[in-house]
């Protein structure tokens, strides 16, 4: 996972691999810590290379989303894989993240 600032000031968190018990604490800390310290106008979580996500991974994204709302930051999921998108649909959270009912290719979604 890497965090970088775009020219427009948005913070991008690039996540790779799996989001499970072994990795979610680092993601949660990166999201919440960055939101509280930098207070960006936008945070983009790029999920292009996430190959697996369990309920703890979903929970980390929800924590990031809720913290972003509290700090007035726009929270964007970019390029969720079909697997990640399906996990969010199954948990009933796809709508909260602004995801469509079915994936239509790899896109950026803004709630």
Secondary structure, 3 states (H helix, E strand, C coil): CEEEECCCCCEEEEEEEEECCCCHHHHHHHHHHHHHHHCCCEEEEEEEEEEEECHHHHHHHHHHHHHHHHHCCEEEEECCCHHHHHHHHHCCCCCCCCCCCCCCCCCEEEC
